[in-house]
Structure formats: C-alpha cells, structure tokens
Amino acid sequence: MSQARAKLGQGNIEFKIGNVKQIPLPNASVDAVIGNMVLHHCPSPEAAVREMARALVPGGRLVLSDLQAHSYESLRKEHADLWMGFKMDYVRMTLQKSALEGVSVEGLSSCCSETKENEHIMIPMFLAAGHKPF
C-alpha cells in the first residue's frame, strides 16, 4: 500500500484490500474504481465488473487495464492466470452489460512483457472505461 500511496498521493483516497467477488464497500459509495491487471485472475470477469460497478455512485467511473487476448499458455502456470487475456469487444460488452455508459476500450501502446528462455514475450494491453448513469 505504501507504493500505491506514493504514486497516487495522500488526498481523498482510501486504499482497501478485498476480494473482487465481494468488494467490502456499500452500494453506490465510491467515485471511482480502478482495476489494473485483475480481470485475467478472476474466475468470472463479468461478475467482477458487475461488482465494481455496484460500488460506484451515479456518475462514478470504472477504469480497467489488462491483457489483450494472447496464446501464451505458460502464463497460466507461472502467474496463475485464469484467462489468456481478452478480446476488446468482450470487454466492451462486459462493461455495457454491467449498465455502464460511455464505454470505451482502446488498445495501449504499452505491453506486458517478460523474457523467458531467451524469448521476449510481449502481450498487448487495453484500457477500458465507463461510468455509472446518473
């Protein structure tokens, strides 16, 4: 948490550790939810997005970044990945099905990368955002 505080500051931010299946926040209680590299570890990404959206106040924003679809099966074992990334159309549909509006999903120029056995693996990422209707 100290690294998160250093990056995001000391303002009106509260950090909580919880499970995305049941976020320890009341309904409509936060202005923003940020999920970085979490969806590919969730047993049900759609349920996770619904739960994140549940915690948003009207007008609150959800922002997600994660891996685009890839074929590096080795990451399942090495990083406990449940999903091998996501197609951006699936991410868009998932946010829309969670009743979020103004949904955007864009590929990022940055990649998730690692070097293994002299092979450099680069997996494209996406940034998705939407807001809860007023």
N, C-alpha and C positions, 0 to 999 in steps of 0.2 A: 504494500500500500504506500510505502514511503516514495517509491518511484512514481507511482500514479500522482501523488500529491505534488511532487517536484515538477512533473510535466504539466499538470492541469491547474496548479495554484491552490490557494487557500480560500478562495471566495466562497460563494454559496454552493459548495459541492460537498456531498456526503458520500463516502465510499462504504459499500456493504458487500459482504461475501454471502453468497447464497447459491441456490440451485435454480437454473433457468426453468425447470419444470414447475417450480412454485416459488416465484420471486417473493422475498419477505417484505413486500410493500402492499399497502392498501390499494384498492381500485382508484384510478384517476388521482394519483398522488405525486407524480413527478413530471417535470417539464421535458426531460429528455432521457432516452435510454440509448446507450452506445454498446454495441456488441462487436468486439474485434476478435476474429478467428475463433468463434464459438460454435457456429452452426454445424460445422463438419464433425463436431464431437457430440451433437445432440441426437438421441435416439429418434426423436420426431422433430425435425426442424420447423414444421408447420405449427406444432403445439408450442414450441419455444417462442416463435414470433407472436402468436396469439397472446401468450403470457406477458411478453414485453409490451405489447400494445395495450393490454389490460391496465397496466400500471400508469399509462400516460394520461395526463389531464387533456381536456379538449384543446386542440391546437398544439399539443406536445409532439415532439419529433422522435422518431426511431431512426438510428443510423447504424448500418451493419457493414462490416468489411469481412471478406472471407475469400476462399479459393474458388476459382472457376473450375468447371469440370476438367478432370485430368485422368490419366491412366497409370499413375504410379502406385501400383498395388502395395509395394513395400511400405508405404506410409501407414497403412492400416496397422501393421505390427509395431513399427518403430515409434509412431506418435499417437497410437490409439485412435486413429481416425475412423469414424463410423461411416463417413461419406467421402467419396473421392471428388470433392468439390461439387459445384452446382452450375447448371446452365442458367444464364441470366434471365431467361424467360420464366423459369421455375421460380426464381427469387421474386421477380415482379409479381407473378400470380400469387405467391405466398403472402406478400405484403398486402396486396389488394384483397385477398380472401380474409385477411385479418382486419378488414374495414378501415385500412389506412388510405388516405388520399394523397394526391400529388406525388405519387410513387415514381422514383427514378432509380434506374440501375445502370451503372456505367462500368466498363472495364477500366482498370487502372494501369498506368504505365509501369508501376512497381510490381514486382513478383515476389512470391515466397520462394526462397532458394536454399539449397544445401548442396554440398559436394559429398559424394559417396562413391567409393571405389573408383576414383578418378573420373567420375561422371558428374557434371554440373547439372543439377535438376532445377529448372525454373518453372514455377507454376503461376500463371496469371491470376490476378486477384480482381475483385469487383468491389464497388462501393454502392450501397443501396440506401435509400432514404424515403421516408414518407411521414405524414403527420396524421394525428387523430382528428377527425372532423370536429368543428365547434358545435 
